[in-house]
Amino acid sequence: MEEFPSIDLAEIEEGEDGKDLYPFQLDAIQQISDKLKELKDNHNILFQLPTGGGKTVIFSEIARRYIKATEKKVLILTHRIELCKQTSNMLSDFGVHNKVIDSKVKTLPDQSEYTCFVAMVETLNNRLQDEKINIDNIGLVIVDEAHYNSFRKLFKYFEDVNILGVTATPLSSSIKLPMNENYEELVVGESISSLIKKGFLSKAITYSYNVRLDSLKIGINGDYTVKSSEQLYGNHMMQEKLLRAYEEKSVGKKTLIFNNGISTSFGVYDTFRAAGYEIQHLDHNTGEQERRDILKWFKDTPDAVITSVGILTTGFDEPTVETIILNRATRSLSLYHQMIGRGSRVLPNKKEFTVIDLGNNLHRFGLWDSPVDWYHIFQSPHQYYDDLKSDDVIERQFIYTMPDDIRAMFSKSEHVSFNIKEEYEKSMSINEHSKYVIQRSIDQHVKICIENAKDVFDAIDLAKILQADIQDRIRHYSYCTIKTTKNYLVWLEEDYTRRLHSQIRKAFTDRD
């Protein structure tokens, strides 16, 4: 491959042949071009830049400069047809004469007319395997959303050229296929926090609702299975928790809800419709025309809500999104960033957006704009996964806070909380049996139920709405006693509830 040319920043600033770029984009192009000059043929580079930073703009300009300097051609690979179209349009804006290789393209008799090709990975792989297409004079291959593993199958066809992968998160979508096996160097672009500070991205205001995830199972790809997610997020309690979170933080805002199962998403659709909210559902089965209609409705409707599955995480750009709801848990840092990034586009009247987390993702990964050591993640992905907090560790840190609507029902009580861990430590310090911790907890619940009830029936009804609080106290008690089997927790909860109701009845009987 011919040497990649040095880049004259003044050329971009004057706008010759291309579009004006931001300084951080020019810096990224300079870093990438310098790295390409250093490397030998068939060495591959990975470039990281946050969602919304303009990766397509950057690699389109790189393609333009490369073609102009070397008279070789550029191939750009994507994994979705929407990204193909967007990339082709961007290249055209940069004056790059390109052709999209999609399912309609069977051969390339006119390839001499183009300097750049944009191809769906599966389509191109099929054509190359069948030897129906042979693209001549390719000098550079650019891989968009490079963390997806579907691209690997094509690398064998381009062993003698440089490959530039671009991604917001240089962490493979599969734990078993690390990216450092295919890319020798990582170039890191501007950080999320820097882009926010400079006004290129909106700031995420995040609200996290604690969720017990002990029923979730991890699949072979390292993330939670759809089946176990459906069982958790499809139940009535979680649907109501989602609706309450939306009503507390996002009513009237344009909202995207991400789910991990189609059944769950349809449940969200039904729940929101029943509550009187305008909502539409999207998944990979949605027809192309219906999808276009829904997205147009979403764009034009100020308080629209879309509930989706496996879609809209890439290739979707709607700046007017005001709220992102993660109605799922994920162990994928890439997916976490992609989902939140859908709300990060700036507008003159939009400097912030809302994130509602219902999967403990904030506790697992940190805030979306927190500093990330991408070099470490790229070089040692297995260590990164090993260092991820387990759900058990995350949940041990949870402190139950009574929701405002429930707290209002106990307005006559000054204190409604009870610290199980502190009480357990007190009992241990005086050699008291741990069972007395549970008894004192029950006594406190009896007290607040009686204080806020007119009669025994009213008090029992109040006790029933304390179920989430009871479960939280029992879980923390089990952590202290190191008895965490499911059967034991179920028995303890049932025994706690039975004793609570019994003591309430006895208290009213004694009063009479």
C-alpha positions in Angstrom: 0.0 0.0 0.0 1.2 3.5 -0.8 2.1 5.7 2.1 -0.8 7.6 3.6 -0.3 11.3 3.0 0.4 13.9 5.7 -2.6 16.0 6.4 -2.7 19.8 6.0 -5.2 21.1 8.6 -5.5 24.3 6.6 -7.0 22.4 3.7 -10.0 21.4 5.8 -10.3 24.8 7.4 -10.6 26.4 3.9 -13.2 23.8 3.0 -11.6 22.6 -0.3 -13.0 19.4 -1.7 -14.8 18.5 1.5 -16.8 19.8 4.5 -15.7 21.9 7.5 -14.8 19.7 10.5 -14.6 20.5 14.2 -11.1 20.8 15.7 -11.4 17.5 17.6 -12.4 15.7 14.4 -9.4 17.2 12.6 -7.2 16.0 15.5 -8.6 12.5 15.1 -7.9 12.4 11.4 -4.3 13.5 12.1 -3.8 10.8 14.7 -5.3 8.1 12.4 -3.3 9.2 9.3 -0.1 9.3 11.4 -0.7 5.8 12.7 -1.4 4.5 9.2 1.9 5.9 8.0 3.7 4.2 10.9 2.2 0.7 10.2 3.2 -1.8 7.6 0.7 -3.2 5.0 -2.0 -5.4 6.5 -1.8 -3.8 10.0 -5.2 -2.8 11.4 -6.2 0.2 13.4 -9.2 0.7 15.7 -10.5 4.2 16.3 -12.7 5.0 19.3 -15.1 8.0 19.5 -18.3 8.4 21.5 -21.7 8.1 19.8 -22.5 11.6 18.5 -18.9 12.6 18.0 -19.1 12.2 14.2 -17.4 9.0 13.4 -19.0 8.8 9.9 -17.8 12.4 9.2 -14.3 11.5 10.2 -14.0 8.3 8.2 -15.7 9.9 5.2 -13.0 12.6 5.1 -10.3 10.0 5.6 -11.7 8.1 2.6 -11.8 11.3 0.5 -8.1 12.1 1.4 -6.9 8.6 0.9 -8.5 8.3 -2.6 -7.1 11.6 -3.6 -3.6 10.9 -2.4 -3.2 7.2 -3.5 -5.6 6.8 -6.4 -6.7 3.6 -4.7 -10.2 2.7 -3.7 -11.9 2.5 -0.3 -14.3 -0.2 0.9 -16.6 0.7 3.9 -18.4 -2.2 5.7 -21.5 -1.8 7.8 -23.8 -4.3 9.5 -27.2 -2.7 8.8 -28.8 -1.3 5.7 -29.7 2.0 7.4 -26.0 2.6 8.1 -25.2 1.8 4.4 -27.6 4.5 3.3 -26.4 7.1 5.8 -22.7 6.4 5.0 -23.3 6.6 1.3 -25.1 10.0 1.7 -22.3 11.3 3.9 -19.6 10.2 1.4 -21.6 12.0 -1.4 -21.6 15.1 0.7 -17.8 14.9 0.8 -17.6 14.5 -2.9 -16.8 10.8 -2.9 -18.4 8.9 -5.8 -19.6 5.7 -4.2 -21.8 2.7 -4.7 -23.8 0.7 -2.2 -23.5 -3.1 -2.5 -26.8 -4.3 -1.2 -28.9 -7.4 -1.9 -29.9 -6.0 -5.3 -26.3 -5.8 -6.5 -25.3 -9.2 -7.9 -22.2 -8.2 -9.9 -20.1 -5.1 -10.4 -19.6 -4.5 -14.1 -19.5 -0.7 -13.5 -17.0 -0.7 -10.6 -14.5 1.4 -12.6 -17.0 4.3 -12.3 -16.6 4.4 -8.5 -13.8 5.2 -6.1 -15.6 3.9 -2.9 -18.0 1.1 -2.1 -20.3 0.8 0.9 -21.3 -2.8 1.6 -23.5 -4.8 4.0 -21.2 -7.4 5.5 -23.4 -10.4 4.9 -24.2 -9.4 1.3 -20.6 -8.8 0.4 -19.5 -12.1 2.1 -22.0 -14.0 0.0 -20.9 -12.3 -3.3 -17.2 -12.9 -2.5 -17.9 -16.6 -1.6 -19.8 -17.1 -4.8 -17.0 -15.3 -6.7 -19.6 -13.1 -8.3 -17.8 -9.9 -7.1 -14.2 -9.0 -7.1 -13.4 -5.5 -6.1 -10.2 -4.2 -7.7 -7.6 -1.8 -6.4 -8.8 -1.6 -2.8 -6.2 0.1 -0.6 -8.2 0.8 2.6 -11.1 -1.0 4.3 -13.1 0.9 6.9 -15.3 -1.0 9.3 -18.2 0.9 10.9 -19.4 -0.3 14.4 -16.4 -2.5 14.5 -17.2 -4.1 17.8 -19.7 -6.4 16.0 -18.1 -9.7 15.2 -19.8 -10.3 11.9 -17.0 -8.4 10.1 -14.3 -10.9 10.9 -15.4 -13.3 8.2 -14.4 -10.7 5.6 -10.9 -9.9 6.8 -9.5 -13.0 5.0 -10.3 -11.3 1.7 -8.4 -8.2 2.5 -5.2 -9.4 4.1 -2.9 -7.2 2.2 -4.5 -3.8 3.0 -4.9 -1.7 6.1 -8.2 -2.0 7.9 -9.6 0.9 10.0 -12.3 -0.1 12.5 -14.4 2.6 14.1 -16.5 2.2 17.2 -17.7 4.1 20.3 -16.6 1.2 22.5 -13.6 -0.9 21.6 -14.9 -4.0 23.3 -16.1 -7.0 21.3 -19.8 -7.9 21.3 -18.6 -11.4 22.2 -16.4 -12.1 25.3 -14.8 -14.9 23.4 -13.6 -12.8 20.4 -11.5 -9.9 21.7 -10.9 -7.0 19.3 -7.1 -7.1 19.9 -7.0 -10.3 17.9 -7.8 -8.3 14.7 -6.5 -4.8 15.4 -2.9 -4.0 16.4 -3.4 -0.4 17.5 -6.1 1.7 19.2 -6.5 5.4 18.6 -8.7 7.1 21.3 -10.7 10.2 20.3 -12.3 12.9 22.4 -14.1 11.7 25.6 -17.8 12.0 26.3 -17.2 14.5 29.2 -15.1 16.7 26.9 -17.6 16.7 24.1 -20.3 17.6 26.7 -18.2 20.4 28.0 -17.5 21.8 24.5 -21.2 21.7 23.7 -21.2 18.8 21.1 -23.2 16.4 23.3 -26.0 16.8 25.8 -25.4 15.9 29.4 -27.2 12.8 30.8 -29.2 13.2 34.0 -29.4 9.7 35.3 -32.0 8.1 37.7 -31.4 4.5 38.8 -34.2 2.3 40.3 -32.8 -0.6 42.1 -33.8 -4.0 40.7 -33.2 -7.5 41.9 -31.5 -9.4 39.1 -30.9 -12.8 40.8 -33.3 -14.5 38.4 -31.3 -13.5 35.3 -29.1 -16.0 33.5 -25.9 -15.2 31.5 -25.7 -16.6 28.0 -22.7 -17.8 26.0 -22.1 -14.3 24.6 -21.5 -13.0 28.2 -24.8 -11.0 28.4 -28.1 -11.8 30.0 -30.4 -14.2 28.1 -33.6 -13.0 26.5 -35.6 -15.8 28.2 -34.6 -14.9 31.7 -35.0 -11.2 31.0 -38.5 -11.8 29.6 -39.5 -13.6 32.8 -38.2 -10.7 35.0 -39.2 -7.7 33.0 -42.5 -9.1 31.7 -44.0 -9.5 35.1 -46.7 -7.1 36.4 -44.5 -5.7 39.2 -41.7 -4.7 36.8 -44.2 -3.2 34.3 -45.7 -1.1 37.0 -42.3 -0.1 38.2 -41.4 1.1 34.7 -44.7 3.0 34.4 -44.1 4.7 37.8 -40.6 5.7 36.8 -41.8 7.2 33.6 -44.5 9.1 35.3 -42.0 10.4 37.9 -39.3 11.5 35.6 -40.4 11.6 32.0 -44.1 12.4 31.5 -44.5 14.7 28.5 -41.0 14.0 27.2 -40.1 12.2 24.0 -39.0 8.8 25.2 -37.2 5.7 23.9 -37.5 2.5 25.9 -35.1 -0.3 25.3 -36.1 -3.9 26.2 -34.4 -7.3 25.9 -37.4 -9.3 24.7 -40.3 -8.8 22.3 -42.9 -10.1 24.7 -41.7 -7.6 27.3 -41.9 -4.7 24.8 -45.5 -5.6 23.9 -46.3 -5.7 27.6 -44.8 -2.2 27.9 -47.0 -1.1 25.0 -50.1 -2.5 26.6 -49.3 -1.0 30.0 -48.7 2.5 28.6 -51.7 2.4 26.3 -53.9 1.4 29.3 -52.5 4.4 31.2 -53.4 6.7 28.4 -50.0 7.4 26.9 -49.2 7.5 23.2 -46.7 4.7 22.4 -45.6 2.5 19.5 -43.6 -0.7 19.4 -40.6 -1.6 17.1 -38.6 -4.7 16.7 -36.7 -6.4 13.8 -40.0 -8.0 12.6 -41.6 -4.6 12.0 -42.1 -4.0 8.2 -40.0 -1.3 6.5 -42.9 1.0 5.7 -44.5 0.6 9.2 -41.1 1.4 10.7 -40.8 4.6 8.6 -44.3 5.6 9.6 -43.6 5.0 13.3 -40.3 6.9 13.2 -42.0 9.8 11.4 -44.8 9.8 14.1 -42.1 9.8 16.7 -40.3 12.7 15.2 -43.4 14.8 14.8 -45.0 14.0 18.2 -43.6 15.9 21.2 -44.5 13.4 23.9 -44.2 10.2 21.8 -42.9 7.0 23.4 -41.3 4.1 21.5 -40.7 0.7 23.1 -38.2 -1.3 21.2 -36.2 -4.5 21.0 -32.8 -5.0 19.3 -33.3 -2.0 17.1 -32.5 1.8 17.2 -29.3 1.3 19.1 -27.3 2.0 15.9 -28.2 3.8 12.7 -30.8 5.9 14.4 -30.4 9.6 14.9 -33.3 11.7 16.4 -32.0 14.7 18.2 -35.4 15.5 19.8 -35.2 12.4 22.1 -35.4 13.7 25.7 -35.5 10.5 27.7 -33.8 7.1 27.4 -35.2 4.3 29.6 -33.1 1.1 30.0 -35.8 -1.4 30.8 -33.3 -4.1 30.8 -30.0 -5.2 32.3 -26.9 -5.7 30.2 -23.3 -6.7 30.8 -22.3 -5.1 27.5 -20.5 -1.8 27.9 -21.0 -1.2 24.2 -24.8 -1.6 24.4 -24.9 0.6 27.5 -23.2 3.4 25.6 -25.2 2.9 22.4 -28.6 3.0 24.2 -27.8 6.1 26.2 -26.1 7.8 23.2 -29.4 7.9 21.4 -30.4 10.8 23.6 -27.2 12.7 23.5 -27.7 14.8 20.4 -27.7 18.5 21.1 -30.2 21.1 20.0 -30.4 24.9 20.8 -32.9 24.2 23.5 -31.6 20.8 24.6 -28.4 20.7 26.7 -29.5 17.8 28.9 -31.5 14.6 28.6 -32.9 12.1 31.0 -31.7 8.5 31.6 -33.9 6.1 33.6 -32.0 2.9 34.5 -34.1 -0.2 35.5 -31.3 -2.7 35.2 -28.7 -1.7 37.8 -26.5 -0.7 34.8 -25.4 2.6 36.4 -24.0 0.5 39.3 -22.3 -1.9 36.9 -20.7 0.6 34.5 -20.8 4.0 36.2 -22.2 7.2 34.7 -22.3 7.3 30.9 -19.9 10.3 30.9 -17.5 8.8 33.5 -13.8 8.4 32.4 -13.1 5.1 30.8 -9.6 3.6 30.2 -10.2 2.4 26.7 -6.6 1.3 26.2 -6.8 -1.1 29.2 -10.2 -2.5 28.0 -8.8 -3.0 24.5 -5.6 -4.7 25.7 -7.1 -6.7 28.6 -10.8 -7.3 27.8 -11.0 -10.5 29.9 -9.7 -8.7 32.9 -12.3 -6.0 32.3 -15.1 -8.6 32.4 -13.6 -10.2 35.5 -13.6 -6.9 37.3 -17.2 -6.1 36.5 -19.3 -6.0 39.7 -21.5 -9.0 40.1 -25.2 -8.5 40.6 -24.9 -9.9 44.1 -22.2 -7.3 45.0 -24.3 -4.5 43.5 -27.5 -5.6 45.3 -25.7 -5.8 48.6 -25.1 -2.0 48.4 -28.8 -1.2 47.8 -30.6 0.8 50.4 -34.4 0.7 50.1 -36.1 4.0 49.9 -39.8 4.0 50.2 -41.5 5.6 47.1 -43.2 8.9 47.6 -46.7 7.6 47.0 -46.2 4.8 49.6 -44.4 7.1 52.1 -47.5 9.4 51.9 -49.6 6.5 53.3 -47.4 6.5 56.4 -47.3 10.3 56.9 -48.1 10.1 60.6 -44.8 8.2 61.3 -41.7 10.2 61.7 -39.4 7.3 60.7 -40.2 4.4 58.4 -36.7 2.9 57.7 -34.9 0.2 59.6 -31.2 -0.6 59.1 -30.9 -4.4 59.3 -27.1 -4.4 59.1 -26.7 -2.0 62.0 -29.2 -3.9 64.1 -27.4 -7.2 63.3 -24.1 -5.8 64.4 -25.6 -4.5 67.7 -27.0 -8.0 68.4 -23.7 -9.7 67.6 -21.8 -7.2 69.9 -23.9 -8.4 72.9 -24.1 -12.1 71.8 -27.8 -11.9 71.1 -29.3 -14.3 68.6 -29.8 -12.9 65.2 -33.6 -13.8 65.2 -34.2 -10.8 67.5 -33.1 -8.5 64.6 -36.1 -9.8 62.5 -38.4 -9.4 65.5 -37.4 -5.8 66.0 -37.9 -5.2 62.3 -41.4 -6.7 62.5 -42.1 -4.5 65.6 -41.2 -1.4 63.7 -43.4 -2.3 60.8 -46.3 -3.0 63.2 -45.8 0.4 64.8 -46.0 2.4 61.5 -49.0 0.4 60.3 -50.9 1.1 63.5 -49.9 4.7 63.6 -51.4 5.3 60.2 -54.5 3.1 60.3 -58.1 3.7 61.4 -58.7 0.0 62.2 -57.2 -3.4 62.0 -58.3 -3.9 58.3 -56.7 -0.6 57.3 -53.5 -1.7 59.1 -53.4 -5.0 57.4 -53.8 -3.3 54.0 -50.9 -1.0 54.9 -48.8 -4.0 55.8 -49.5 -5.6 52.4 -48.0 -2.6 50.5 -44.7 -3.0 52.6 -43.8 -6.1 50.6 -40.8 -4.5 48.8 -39.5 -3.1 52.1 -39.9 -6.6 53.7 -38.1 -8.3 50.9 -35.2 -5.8 51.1 -34.9 -6.3 54.9 -34.9 -10.0 54.5 -32.2 -9.9 51.8 -29.9 -7.8 53.9 -30.6 -10.1 56.9 -29.6 -13.1 54.7 -26.3 -11.3 53.8 -25.5 -10.8 57.4 -26.3 -14.4 58.4 -24.8 -15.9 55.2 -27.9 -17.8 54.5 -29.0 -16.9 51.0 -30.6 -20.0 49.5 -33.8 -19.2 47.6 -36.0 -21.6 49.7 -34.7 -20.0 52.9 -35.5 -16.5 51.7 -39.0 -17.6 50.5 -39.7 -19.2 53.9 -38.3 -16.2 55.8 -40.5 -13.8 53.8 -43.6 -15.8 54.3 -42.9 -16.2 58.1 -42.2 -12.5 58.4 -45.5 -11.5 56.7 -47.5 -14.0 58.8 -46.0 -12.7 62.0 -46.5 -9.1 61.0 -50.2 -9.6 60.3 -50.6 -11.6 63.5 -49.0 -8.9 65.6 -51.1 -6.2 64.0 -54.3 -8.1 64.8 -53.1 -8.8 68.4 -52.3 -5.1 68.9 -55.8 -4.0 68.0 -57.3 -6.8 70.1 -55.3 -5.7 73.1 -56.3 -2.1 72.5 -60.0 -3.0 72.5 
